[in-house]
Amino acid sequence: MMGKVKGVGSRILQQYPKALPFWCASHLLNRCIVAACDVKEVRNMMGIADKVI
């Protein structure tokens, strides 16, 4: 899980330990596209876009 230490999910879990964190559907789709892509340039671009967002 991203942001285990300083992410929003970790902050929510500090106050609400029973909360269930999950990825939004658009972020899951983005991660699937990145994983499925074999073109290095596209993979790099999507990785940078993921970090910026």
Protein Blocks (a to p, Z undefined) as FASTA:
>chain_A
ZZklmmmklmmmmmmmmbccdddfklmmmmmmmmmpmbfklmmmmmmmmmmZZ
